[in-house]
Amino acid sequence: MIHLVFNEPDIEVLKQAIALDESLQGEVVLIRDDYAVGPIQDIYKGEGREIRQNWWKEVLAGGDYEGKVATGEVDDYKTVAELVGSLRRNTEELVWIWAAQNKHDVSGYYWLLHFVKEFQGRIFILYLNNLPFLNEKGQLFYPTWLSTIPPKEFLKAKKLARPITLSEFEVDPDEWLKLASENKGVRILEGGKKLSQFTYDYYDKDLVKFASADWQKASKVIHQFLSKNKQTTGDAYLLWRLKYLVTTGQLLAQGELKNMKDFEIKLPDQ
């Protein structure tokens, strides 16, 4: 069995769950890219992949994660090639795709289907959509991220595993290609598996709300946004947008526009 997740924090909690239940034994594989942001047009073609890679280079340039693209650390195409190879070599192998109700997981799920359609019947989905779990204090909650679910609660979640249907393998990739054709940069989950798309400035208005008339570290503004805003995204993306807001005069900055702790921002003087 191969377990597939879309967020690095999910790996450890799922491994802890596997240790509690022998029937879950298997490798945990991570899809690293965040397909909820960035260009996805022609994403299965060389040109589209190159456009996306260059976009990430632009986003990460001069920031905390600069150079990440060049290291090859994020290479989902290599990961999925190894996954497909394993499935072809071992016809008994199964894949369990774990996804919580968030745009990151759902976008990753859509991206992945293109590569595993030939294995229909062996690809299972565990989509924790509006399902209640108990937290460490025994309180009921509805997780939006797998990593927030206690390991022992995963043992209940395994009962939700079901094969991805032939119909889903036909309809869902078409939905993803439709989104790709719109050529927009931000995907938001409306509910279920329904994604809507917006332009790259989608988070800008809310991001500005966490700036004030006083100087604050960019890192503090990003942290406030991530902890309080209804819709969030990765800190690298937010840093990129903060720098854009500075260059367009919507925010003022002092210090070098590099890492999020290197400069301060504030609202323009009224």
C-alpha positions in Angstrom: 0.0 0.0 0.0 1.2 3.5 -0.9 -0.2 6.4 1.1 -0.2 9.8 -0.7 -0.5 13.1 1.0 -0.1 16.8 -0.1 1.4 18.5 3.0 4.6 17.7 4.8 3.1 17.9 8.3 0.7 15.1 7.2 3.6 12.6 6.9 4.5 12.3 10.6 0.9 12.0 11.9 0.0 9.4 9.2 3.2 7.4 10.1 2.1 7.5 13.7 -1.4 6.2 12.7 0.3 3.4 10.6 2.2 2.3 13.7 -1.1 1.8 15.5 -2.6 -0.4 12.8 -0.8 -3.0 10.8 -3.4 -3.0 8.1 -2.3 0.5 7.1 1.4 -0.6 6.6 2.9 1.1 3.6 5.1 3.9 2.2 4.0 7.5 2.7 4.6 9.6 -0.5 4.4 13.4 -0.5 3.3 15.6 -3.5 5.2 18.9 -2.6 4.0 21.6 -5.0 1.1 23.8 -4.1 -1.3 23.6 -7.1 -3.8 26.0 -5.5 -1.6 28.8 -6.7 0.3 29.6 -9.8 -0.1 28.9 -13.5 -1.5 25.5 -14.5 -2.2 26.1 -18.2 -0.7 23.3 -20.3 0.7 21.9 -17.0 1.1 18.4 -18.5 3.2 19.7 -21.3 6.9 20.7 -21.2 6.1 24.3 -22.0 3.5 24.6 -19.2 5.8 22.9 -16.7 8.5 25.4 -17.6 6.2 28.4 -17.2 5.2 27.2 -13.8 8.7 26.6 -12.7 9.8 30.0 -13.9 6.8 31.5 -12.0 8.0 29.9 -8.8 11.5 31.2 -9.3 10.0 34.7 -9.6 7.9 34.2 -6.4 10.8 32.9 -4.4 13.5 35.3 -5.7 15.1 37.3 -3.0 13.1 35.7 -0.2 13.4 33.1 2.5 13.0 30.2 0.0 15.2 31.5 -2.8 16.9 28.8 -4.7 14.4 26.1 -3.8 13.4 25.6 -7.4 17.0 25.0 -8.5 17.7 22.3 -5.9 15.2 20.0 -7.5 13.7 19.4 -4.0 10.2 19.9 -5.4 9.9 17.5 -8.4 6.5 16.0 -8.4 6.9 14.7 -11.9 9.8 12.5 -10.7 7.7 11.4 -7.7 4.7 10.5 -9.8 6.9 8.7 -12.3 8.3 6.5 -9.5 4.7 5.9 -8.2 3.5 4.8 -11.7 6.5 2.6 -12.0 5.7 0.9 -8.7 2.1 0.3 -9.7 3.1 -1.2 -13.1 5.7 -3.5 -11.5 3.5 -4.7 -8.7 -0.1 -5.3 -10.0 -1.3 -5.9 -6.4 -0.1 -2.5 -5.2 -2.8 0.0 -4.0 -2.7 3.8 -3.6 -4.6 5.6 -0.9 -4.9 9.3 -1.5 -5.5 11.2 1.7 -7.1 14.6 1.3 -8.8 17.1 3.7 -11.2 19.8 2.8 -8.8 22.5 1.7 -7.9 24.0 -1.7 -4.3 22.7 -1.4 -5.2 19.0 -1.1 -8.1 19.2 -3.6 -5.9 20.9 -6.2 -3.2 18.3 -5.7 -5.8 15.6 -6.1 -7.0 17.0 -9.4 -3.4 17.4 -10.7 -2.6 13.8 -9.8 -5.5 12.0 -11.5 -4.0 12.6 -15.0 -1.1 10.2 -14.1 -3.0 7.3 -12.5 -6.1 6.8 -14.6 -4.8 3.5 -16.0 -4.9 2.0 -12.5 -8.6 2.6 -11.9 -9.8 0.2 -9.2 -6.4 0.4 -7.4 -6.5 4.1 -6.6 -8.5 4.9 -3.4 -9.6 8.3 -2.1 -10.1 9.2 1.6 -11.6 12.7 1.4 -12.3 14.0 4.8 -15.1 16.3 3.7 -17.1 17.8 6.5 -16.5 14.9 8.8 -16.2 15.2 12.6 -13.3 14.0 14.6 -12.2 14.2 18.2 -9.2 16.4 19.1 -6.6 15.6 21.8 -9.0 17.0 24.4 -11.9 14.8 23.3 -13.7 17.7 21.7 -15.6 17.4 18.4 -14.0 19.3 15.5 -14.1 19.4 11.7 -10.5 19.3 10.4 -9.4 21.2 7.3 -5.9 19.7 7.4 -4.9 16.1 8.0 -2.1 17.1 10.3 -4.6 18.4 12.9 -6.2 14.9 13.3 -4.8 12.8 16.2 -3.2 9.6 14.9 -5.7 7.3 16.7 -8.5 9.1 14.9 -7.0 8.1 11.5 -8.0 4.5 12.4 -11.6 5.6 12.0 -10.8 7.6 8.9 -9.5 4.4 7.1 -13.1 3.2 6.9 -13.8 6.0 4.4 -11.4 4.6 1.8 -13.1 3.9 -1.5 -11.9 3.4 -5.1 -12.0 6.5 -7.3 -14.8 5.7 -9.8 -14.4 5.5 -13.5 -16.8 8.4 -13.8 -14.6 10.5 -11.5 -11.5 9.6 -13.6 -13.4 11.0 -16.6 -15.1 14.1 -15.1 -12.5 15.4 -12.6 -9.5 15.7 -15.0 -11.8 17.5 -17.4 -12.7 19.9 -14.6 -9.0 20.5 -13.9 -8.3 21.2 -17.6 -11.2 23.6 -17.7 -9.6 25.5 -14.7 -6.3 25.4 -16.5 -7.7 27.0 -19.6 -8.9 30.0 -17.6 -5.2 30.8 -16.9 -5.7 32.4 -13.5 -3.4 32.1 -10.5 -5.4 31.5 -7.3 -7.8 28.6 -6.6 -10.3 28.6 -3.8 -12.3 25.7 -2.5 -16.0 26.5 -2.5 -17.1 23.1 -1.0 -16.9 19.5 -1.8 -14.4 19.3 -4.7 -15.6 22.6 -6.3 -12.7 25.0 -7.0 -13.2 28.6 -8.2 -10.4 30.7 -9.6 -9.2 34.3 -9.1 -6.4 36.6 -10.2 -3.0 36.7 -8.4 -4.1 39.7 -6.3 -6.8 37.7 -4.6 -5.2 37.9 -1.2 -3.9 41.5 -1.5 -6.9 43.4 0.0 -7.0 41.2 3.1 -3.2 41.3 3.4 -3.3 45.1 3.6 -5.8 44.9 6.5 -3.1 43.5 8.7 -0.7 46.4 8.1 -1.1 49.6 10.2 0.1 53.1 10.5 3.1 51.8 12.5 6.1 50.0 11.2 5.8 46.2 11.5 8.1 43.4 10.4 6.8 41.8 7.2 7.0 38.4 9.1 4.6 39.7 11.7 2.0 40.9 9.1 2.2 37.5 7.4 1.9 35.6 10.7 -1.2 37.7 11.6 -2.7 37.0 8.2 -2.1 33.3 8.5 -3.6 33.0 11.9 -6.6 35.3 11.5 -7.7 35.5 7.8 -10.4 33.2 6.6 -8.6 32.3 3.4 -4.9 31.7 3.6 -2.0 30.5 1.4 1.7 29.8 1.8 4.0 32.4 3.4 6.3 32.5 0.3 3.3 33.6 -1.8 2.3 36.2 0.8 5.8 37.6 0.9 5.8 37.9 -2.9 2.5 39.8 -2.7 3.7 42.1 0.1 6.7 43.1 -2.1 4.3 43.8 -4.9 2.2 46.0 -2.7 5.3 48.0 -1.7 6.5 48.4 -5.3 3.1 49.7 -6.3 2.9 52.2 -3.4 0.1 50.5 -1.6 2.4 49.9 1.4 5.6 51.6 2.5 8.7 49.7 3.5 12.0 50.3 5.2 14.9 47.9 5.1 15.9 45.5 2.3 13.1 43.8 0.4 14.4 40.3 0.9 13.5 37.8 3.7 10.3 38.5 5.6 12.3 39.5 8.7 14.6 41.9 6.7 12.1 44.7 6.3 9.2 46.5 7.9 6.1 47.8 6.3 3.3 50.2 7.1 0.3 51.9 5.5 1.1 55.1 3.5 0.7 58.3 5.5 -2.7 59.8 5.2 
